[in-house]
Amino acid sequence: MVKADVGSGQLSGCLTGIELPLDCYELNEGIEIRSSVFELFSHPMIAFSEAPKGSPTPGPWAAVQGGFHSKCRAELIVTDSSPFNGIPLLEIAWLIAALFRLKVEAPIRLAVVADIPLGELPNNDVFRGRMFEAHTVQIGCFRRERQLLSIADLHEVRELLPTLVQSMSDETFRRAFSIFDQSIWTGRIETATTLIWTALEILMGVSNERNKSKAIPSTIAECIGMDRSDRDRAFNVVKELYKKRGRIVHAGRGAEDEDFIQLFVIARTAFLNTLRKMDQERLLPSVS
């Protein structure tokens, strides 16, 4: 969950995992996403003496194995939050990244944020950029390192963003969505599995149901199924996965990669379909 902002008038951030089909796209008033190239890297070093107070660590240094290298091909620019009731710019940027994570099977993260355009960072003698989603491990259902988005992908993110922002004012939805989005940073599929089931129970409103083994598969199947036969298949799949969830939580057993991927895709679809339904309801004309 986002708790802090960067600057006050503008936020820029680089997104991993996606490429744009055009140079620039307006996601909303005051929000653009642009094609850009950023290479984010870090290599760990070891020093052999303590740094004097207020001074750099003295040499000699030696490189050690590890570090990371992220390829970012999109820059997000947020300059106006007034269409979203003035919520922090950083929260808008996080929600946009989270929306892309629902749609794209690639490791998307808002890697670095700054209060100036990222291209201007080399011209500043102070640190204006900082890591945001800086976790060393990201898990999920990833088919590729980076996905080329379609115009339709961008259109749907633009359409769903106001709905997501509005929905986050509901504490129940916010809790469910935040828990699901945080599950990808846990580093262990057993922990992520537990968090995803918690998020689904909250989203589906079945936390207080006595017979969860039936209520949860039924409500999830209704949410993600395209037709009756599809819902029947989904019910059986979710029911079996929920049984395995019990073995993980109560018996301390490990989770299988295939089961986690299946659960992750189900949860992602459930959240996306819920937002689509909310968007349709939001756009319906009121009747007096």
C-alpha positions in Angstrom: 0.0 0.0 0.0 1.2 3.5 -0.9 1.9 5.7 2.1 4.1 8.5 0.8 4.3 10.9 -2.1 7.2 12.2 -4.1 7.3 16.0 -4.5 4.1 17.9 -4.9 3.6 18.9 -8.5 4.8 16.1 -10.7 5.7 12.4 -10.5 7.6 10.4 -13.1 8.3 6.7 -13.0 9.7 4.0 -15.2 7.7 0.8 -15.8 9.2 -2.6 -16.5 7.5 -5.4 -18.4 5.8 -3.4 -21.1 6.4 -1.7 -24.4 4.1 0.8 -26.0 2.7 0.6 -29.6 3.1 4.4 -29.9 5.3 7.2 -28.6 2.8 8.7 -26.1 -0.7 7.8 -24.8 -2.9 9.9 -22.5 -4.4 7.7 -19.7 -6.3 10.6 -18.2 -6.2 14.3 -17.9 -2.7 15.0 -16.5 -1.5 11.4 -16.9 0.6 10.2 -19.8 2.6 7.1 -20.6 5.5 7.5 -23.0 7.9 5.2 -24.8 11.4 5.6 -23.2 14.5 3.6 -22.5 15.9 3.2 -19.0 18.3 0.6 -17.8 18.2 0.1 -14.0 21.2 -1.8 -12.6 23.0 -2.3 -9.3 26.1 -4.3 -8.5 27.0 -5.1 -4.9 30.5 -4.2 -3.6 32.3 -5.0 -0.4 34.6 -2.6 1.4 37.2 -3.5 4.1 37.2 -0.5 6.4 34.5 1.6 8.1 33.6 4.9 6.5 34.4 8.0 8.6 31.3 9.9 9.7 30.0 12.0 6.8 32.5 10.6 4.3 32.4 8.0 1.5 33.5 4.5 2.2 37.2 4.3 1.5 38.8 1.8 -0.9 39.8 -0.8 -1.7 36.5 -2.3 -2.9 35.8 -5.7 -4.5 32.8 -6.7 -6.5 30.7 -9.7 -5.3 28.2 -11.8 -7.2 24.5 -10.6 -7.2 22.8 -7.4 -8.0 20.0 -6.8 -10.5 19.3 -5.4 -14.0 15.9 -4.1 -15.0 14.9 -3.0 -18.5 12.3 -0.2 -18.5 10.7 0.8 -21.8 7.9 3.1 -20.6 7.8 6.3 -18.5 4.7 7.3 -16.6 4.1 11.0 -16.1 1.5 12.2 -13.5 1.0 15.9 -13.2 -2.6 16.3 -12.1 -4.6 14.4 -9.5 -7.6 16.7 -9.4 -9.7 14.3 -11.6 -9.2 11.8 -8.8 -10.1 14.1 -5.9 -6.5 15.1 -5.3 -5.2 11.7 -4.1 -1.4 11.5 -3.9 0.4 11.3 -7.2 2.3 8.2 -6.1 -0.9 6.4 -5.3 -2.2 7.1 -8.8 1.0 5.7 -10.3 0.9 2.6 -8.1 -2.7 2.0 -9.2 -1.8 2.3 -12.8 1.1 -0.2 -12.4 -1.3 -2.6 -10.5 -3.9 -2.3 -13.3 -1.3 -3.3 -15.9 -0.3 -6.2 -13.6 -3.9 -7.5 -13.8 -3.8 -7.5 -17.6 -0.2 -8.3 -18.6 1.6 -11.6 -18.1 5.0 -10.0 -17.6 6.8 -8.7 -14.5 5.5 -5.2 -14.2 6.9 -2.9 -11.6 7.1 0.8 -11.0 10.8 0.6 -10.4 12.0 4.3 -9.9 10.0 7.4 -9.2 11.1 11.1 -9.3 9.6 14.5 -9.0 11.1 15.6 -12.3 11.1 13.8 -15.8 13.5 10.9 -15.5 15.5 12.2 -18.5 16.5 15.2 -16.5 18.0 13.2 -13.6 21.6 13.4 -15.1 21.4 17.2 -15.0 20.8 17.4 -11.3 23.5 17.3 -8.6 21.1 16.0 -6.0 19.3 12.7 -5.7 15.8 13.4 -7.2 14.9 9.7 -8.0 14.3 6.8 -5.7 13.4 3.2 -5.9 9.8 2.4 -5.4 8.9 -1.2 -6.1 12.4 -2.3 -5.3 11.8 -5.9 -4.2 14.5 -8.4 -5.2 11.9 -11.0 -6.2 8.6 -10.8 -8.0 6.3 -13.8 -8.5 3.3 -14.3 -10.7 2.3 -15.8 -14.1 4.9 -14.5 -16.5 5.0 -15.7 -20.1 7.7 -13.2 -21.2 10.1 -10.6 -19.9 8.3 -7.7 -21.6 5.0 -7.5 -23.5 4.1 -5.2 -26.4 0.8 -3.6 -25.4 -2.0 -3.1 -27.9 -4.1 0.1 -28.2 -7.0 -2.0 -26.8 -4.9 -2.7 -23.7 -4.2 1.0 -23.1 -7.8 1.9 -23.7 -9.1 -0.5 -21.1 -6.5 0.7 -18.5 -7.7 4.3 -19.2 -11.4 3.2 -18.9 -10.9 1.2 -15.6 -8.6 3.7 -13.8 -11.3 6.0 -12.6 -13.3 3.0 -11.4 -10.3 1.6 -9.6 -9.6 4.9 -7.9 -13.2 5.3 -6.8 -13.4 1.6 -5.6 -10.3 2.2 -3.4 -12.4 4.5 -1.2 -14.3 1.4 -0.1 -12.2 -0.1 2.7 -13.2 -3.7 1.9 -12.2 -3.5 -1.7 -9.0 -1.6 -0.9 -8.0 -4.2 1.6 -8.6 -7.0 -0.9 -6.9 -5.3 -3.8 -3.9 -4.3 -1.7 -3.4 -7.8 -0.2 -3.5 -9.3 -3.7 -1.1 -6.8 -5.2 1.3 -7.3 -2.2 1.3 -11.1 -2.6 3.6 -10.8 -5.7 6.5 -9.4 -3.5 6.5 -12.1 -0.8 9.2 -14.3 -2.5 7.5 -17.6 -1.5 4.6 -19.1 -3.3 3.3 -20.6 0.0 3.0 -17.2 1.5 1.6 -15.7 -1.7 -1.0 -18.5 -1.9 -2.2 -17.7 1.6 -2.4 -13.9 0.9 -4.3 -14.5 -2.4 -6.9 -16.7 -0.8 -7.3 -14.0 1.9 -7.8 -11.3 -0.8 -10.3 -13.5 -2.6 -12.4 -14.1 0.5 -12.5 -10.4 1.2 -13.3 -9.5 -2.4 -16.1 -12.2 -2.7 -17.5 -11.2 0.7 -17.4 -14.8 2.0 -15.1 -14.3 5.0 -17.9 -15.0 7.5 -19.4 -17.9 5.6 -19.6 -21.1 7.6 -19.2 -23.5 4.6 -16.4 -21.7 2.9 -15.4 -24.9 0.9 -18.6 -24.4 -1.1 -19.2 -20.7 -0.8 -15.8 -19.7 -2.1 -15.7 -21.9 -5.2 -19.3 -20.9 -6.0 -18.8 -17.1 -5.8 -15.5 -17.2 -7.6 -16.8 -19.4 -10.4 -19.8 -17.0 -10.8 -17.3 -14.1 -11.1 -14.9 -15.6 -13.6 -17.1 -18.0 -15.7 -18.2 -17.0 -19.1 -21.2 -19.3 -19.2 -22.8 -22.1 -17.3 -20.4 -24.8 -18.4 -17.4 -22.5 -17.9 -18.7 -21.8 -14.4 -19.1 -25.5 -13.6 -15.5 -26.2 -14.7 -14.2 -23.2 -12.7 -16.1 -24.4 -9.6 -14.4 -27.7 -9.7 -11.0 -26.2 -10.2 -11.4 -23.6 -7.4 -12.8 -26.3 -5.1 -9.7 -28.5 -5.6 -7.3 -25.5 -5.1 -9.1 -24.6 -1.9 -8.5 -28.0 -0.6 -4.8 -27.7 -1.3 -4.9 -24.3 0.4 -5.9 -26.0 3.6 -3.0 -28.4 3.4 -0.6 -25.4 3.1 -2.1 -23.3 5.9 -3.0 -26.1 8.4 -0.5 -28.8 7.6 2.5 -26.7 6.6 2.9 -28.4 3.2 4.6 -26.8 0.2 2.7 -25.4 -2.8 3.1 -26.7 -6.3 4.1 -24.2 -9.0 1.3 -25.2 -11.3 -1.3 -24.8 -8.5 0.0 -21.3 -7.6 0.0 -20.2 -11.3 -3.6 -21.4 -11.6 -4.7 -19.6 -8.5 -2.9 -16.4 -9.5 -4.6 -16.4 -12.9 -8.0 -17.0 -11.2 -7.5 -14.2 -8.7 -6.3 -11.8 -11.4 -9.3 -12.6 -13.5 -11.6 -12.1 -10.5 -10.3 -8.7 -9.8 -10.3 -7.6 -13.4 -13.9 -8.9 -13.9 -15.0 -7.2 -10.7 -13.6 -3.9 -11.9 -15.2 -4.3 -15.3 -18.6 -4.9 -13.7 -18.1 -1.9 -11.4 -17.1 0.2 -14.5 -20.3 -0.8 -16.3 -22.4 0.1 -13.2 -20.6 3.4 -12.8 -21.4 4.4 -16.4 -25.1 3.4 -16.3 -27.5 6.3 -16.4 -29.2 7.0 -13.1 -33.0 6.5 -13.1 -35.2 8.6 -10.8 
